[in-house]
Amino acid sequence: MIRLGLIREGKTPADNRVALTPAQCKWIHKNSDEVRIFAQSSPGRCFSDKEYRAAGIEVVDDISDCDILLGIKEVPVSQLIPNKTYLFFSHTRKKQSYNQELFQSIISSKITLIDYECLEHEDGQRILGFGFFAGVVGAHNGMMGYGHRSGAYDLVRVYRQRSFRELIHTYFGLRIPPVKVAVTGSGRVAHGILEIMNLMGIVEVEPEDYLLKKYSYPVYTQLKGAGLYERKTDGAYNRVHFHDHPSEYNCKFLPYAMQSDILMNGIYWDTAMPRLFEREAVQDPAWRLHTIADITDDAFGSVPINLGDQTIEDPVYGVSKTSFKKTAPYLPGSVDVMAVGNLPNELPRDASRYFGEQLIKYVLEDLVKNNQSDVIERATMVKEGVLTSRYYYLADYAAGK
Ligand SMILES: NC(=O)c1ccc[n+]([C@@H]2O[C@H](COP(=O)([O-])OP(=O)(O)OC[C@H]3O[C@@H](n4cnc5c(N)ncnc54)[C@H](O)[C@@H]3O)[C@@H](O)[C@H]2O)c1
C-alpha cells in the first residue's frame, strides 16, 4: 500500500491550487486498493479540509509517514522531508538561480524529485499543465479590459466566481461590438483562449479574410507557427527547423497589429525567437491595437511593451505610446496590457480538477505501482539524492557552481 500525501503549499504567497481534488481522491480510493491519500491540513487551499473529510480523505497535520508527496509550487527548503519522493513544479531544469539552494537540498536530503514540467508523452508533448485555464482567464481579462476602454460592455471578475460554469453564465446577453481579435499560439493556452472566444460568440475567420475584410460582428483569427513566422532566406516555414533555429525566422504579425483591436498572445516564446513586433511599431499612425492580453507573459518578450507583471486584483496597465512608460489603463495615448503570471489561480478549483484528471489518466498508476515507466523515468530529475543521467547537465548547478 502506497501512502500519498497532498502537501500544504509552503511558498509565500501560498498557491491555492492542489494536485488532486476531494472527488478525485474519493474516486482513487474507490478504484484502487493500492493507494491511500492523506491531505495535509491547509487554510488557503481552494478545496477546504472539510471538503476532503466529506470525501472520506483523512486530513492530517504531519505528513511525514507518506511515501509520495504531491505539491504544486516549490517546497521551501526548511519543509523538505528527507528520503521522500516529491512531485511539484521545481523550476530548476533551466538552472534557475532562485531555486539552486532548493535543488542542492533535495540532493543532500536524498530525495527523489519528479518534476511535473518534465512529464512528457513520448513525442515530447507535456502531460500536465495549467495553460488551458491561463488561456481562459487571460482571454476573459483581455475582453474585460477592452470593455472598460470602449465602454461598450462590462465583464465580471473571474476570481469572484466560484467556477468556470458560473463564469459562463455571466456571458448570457453579452453583446460584443464588431471588434477584431488576433489569437496567437497553438498549445494549451491558445485552446483556453479559443474556448472564451467561442463562448462569447466571437466568430472565427481565416487570416487572409481577417486582414482584408471589414465585419459587422466580432471576429477572431488564430495565428499558429506557419501563419506567424517565415524563414528569412526563402519565406518558408518548417516546424522542427523553426524550433531548432528560431533566430533564422522573421515574424509576420505586424499587419495583424494594424488590423486588430485586441491581441490574445498565447505562443511559446524564448529570447532566440523574433518578437511579435518591435515597440516603436505602436507609434505608427496605422497602429490599431488597443488591448493586449499577454498570456505568454515574458517581460520585454514577444510583446516588447510588456513591462512586467500586475496582480490578479489589478491585471491591466497602460503603456504610453510616446514614452513607453507604465500609465494608468484606458488612457487615449496608451496601449493596455494585461500581464499576470498566475492566471490559473483565478479559477483554482477548475484548474486543479483539470490538472488532477491528467495526473490520474497518465501518471498515477505508474507512480504508485513503482514500475518505473519511461514517462516517470524521464521526469525523475533526482533519484534518492542522485542526479539522473538525463539531468547530468545540471551537475554544476547541483554542486553550487
Ligand atoms: N500567465 C500565466 O499565468 C501562464 C500560465 C501558463 C502558461 N503560460 C505561458 O504561456 C505560454 C504557452 O503555454 P502553453 O501551456 O500553451 O504551452 P504548451 O506546451 O501547451 O504549447 C506550446 C506550443 O508551443 C510549441 N512549442 C514547444 N516548444 C517550442 C519551441 N522550442 N519553439 C517554438 N514553439 C514551441 C508547441 O508545439 C505548442 O504548440 C508559455 O510561455 C507559458 O509559460 C502563462
The ligand as an SDF file (V2000), in Angstrom:
LIG
                    3D

 44 48  0  0  0  0  0  0  0  0999 V2000
    0.3990   33.8900  -17.4720 N   0  0  0  0  0  0  0  0  0  0  0  0
    0.1950   32.6870  -16.9600 C   0  0  0  0  0  0  0  0  0  0  0  0
   -0.3660   32.5530  -15.8770 O   0  0  0  0  0  0  0  0  0  0  0  0
    0.6360   31.4690  -17.7320 C   0  0  0  0  0  0  0  0  0  0  0  0
    0.1750   30.2040  -17.3390 C   0  0  0  0  0  0  0  0  0  0  0  0
    0.5250   29.0910  -18.1080 C   0  0  0  0  0  0  0  0  0  0  0  0
    1.3730   29.2420  -19.2090 C   0  0  0  0  0  0  0  0  0  0  0  0
    1.8530   30.4830  -19.5290 N   0  0  0  0  0  0  0  0  0  0  0  0
    2.7790   30.6630  -20.6780 C   0  0  0  0  0  0  0  0  0  0  0  0
    2.0740   30.5450  -21.8980 O   0  0  0  0  0  0  0  0  0  0  0  0
    2.9340   30.0190  -22.9020 C   0  0  0  0  0  0  0  0  0  0  0  0
    2.2590   28.8930  -23.6590 C   0  0  0  0  0  0  0  0  0  0  0  0
    1.9620   27.8480  -22.7270 O   0  0  0  0  0  0  0  0  0  0  0  0
    1.1480   26.5410  -23.1490 P   0  0  0  0  0  0  0  0  0  0  0  0
    0.6620   25.9120  -21.8840 O   0  0  0  0  0  0  0  0  0  0  0  0
    0.1710   26.8620  -24.2240 O   0  0  0  0  0  0  0  0  0  0  0  0
    2.2810   25.6350  -23.7380 O   0  0  0  0  0  0  0  0  0  0  0  0
    2.0940   24.2420  -24.4960 P   0  0  0  0  0  0  0  0  0  0  0  0
    3.2590   23.4220  -24.1150 O   0  0  0  0  0  0  0  0  0  0  0  0
    0.7290   23.6760  -24.3100 O   0  0  0  0  0  0  0  0  0  0  0  0
    2.1720   24.6950  -26.0260 O   0  0  0  0  0  0  0  0  0  0  0  0
    3.2580   25.3700  -26.5180 C   0  0  0  0  0  0  0  0  0  0  0  0
    3.1810   25.4040  -28.0300 C   0  0  0  0  0  0  0  0  0  0  0  0
    4.4260   25.8940  -28.4560 O   0  0  0  0  0  0  0  0  0  0  0  0
    5.0620   24.9320  -29.2620 C   0  0  0  0  0  0  0  0  0  0  0  0
    6.4710   24.8170  -28.8700 N   0  0  0  0  0  0  0  0  0  0  0  0
    7.0030   23.9740  -27.9900 C   0  0  0  0  0  0  0  0  0  0  0  0
    8.3430   24.1230  -27.9360 N   0  0  0  0  0  0  0  0  0  0  0  0
    8.6460   25.0960  -28.7820 C   0  0  0  0  0  0  0  0  0  0  0  0
    9.8660   25.7000  -29.1680 C   0  0  0  0  0  0  0  0  0  0  0  0
   11.0570   25.3420  -28.6750 N   0  0  0  0  0  0  0  0  0  0  0  0
    9.8090   26.6890  -30.0690 N   0  0  0  0  0  0  0  0  0  0  0  0
    8.6420   27.0670  -30.5850 C   0  0  0  0  0  0  0  0  0  0  0  0
    7.4480   26.5360  -30.2530 N   0  0  0  0  0  0  0  0  0  0  0  0
    7.4570   25.5510  -29.3750 C   0  0  0  0  0  0  0  0  0  0  0  0
    4.3880   23.6260  -29.0090 C   0  0  0  0  0  0  0  0  0  0  0  0
    4.4350   22.8450  -30.1670 O   0  0  0  0  0  0  0  0  0  0  0  0
    2.9770   24.0410  -28.6350 C   0  0  0  0  0  0  0  0  0  0  0  0
    2.1730   24.1600  -29.7820 O   0  0  0  0  0  0  0  0  0  0  0  0
    4.2270   29.6100  -22.1880 C   0  0  0  0  0  0  0  0  0  0  0  0
    5.1840   30.6060  -22.4250 O   0  0  0  0  0  0  0  0  0  0  0  0
    3.8510   29.5870  -20.7350 C   0  0  0  0  0  0  0  0  0  0  0  0
    4.9290   29.9190  -19.8900 O   0  0  0  0  0  0  0  0  0  0  0  0
    1.4830   31.5850  -18.8290 C   0  0  0  0  0  0  0  0  0  0  0  0
  1  2  1  0
  2  3  2  0
  2  4  1  0
  4  5  1  0
  4 44  2  0
  5  6  2  0
  6  7  1  0
  7  8  2  0
  8  9  1  0
  8 44  1  0
  9 10  1  0
  9 42  1  0
 10 11  1  0
 11 12  1  0
 11 40  1  0
 12 13  1  0
 13 14  1  0
 14 15  2  0
 14 16  1  0
 14 17  1  0
 17 18  1  0
 18 19  2  0
 18 20  1  0
 18 21  1  0
 21 22  1  0
 22 23  1  0
 23 24  1  0
 23 38  1  0
 24 25  1  0
 25 26  1  0
 25 36  1  0
 26 27  1  0
 26 35  1  0
 27 28  2  0
 28 29  1  0
 29 30  1  0
 29 35  2  0
 30 31  1  0
 30 32  2  0
 32 33  1  0
 33 34  2  0
 34 35  1  0
 36 37  1  0
 36 38  1  0
 38 39  1  0
 40 41  1  0
 40 42  1  0
 42 43  1  0
M  CHG  2   8   1  16  -1
M  END
$$$$
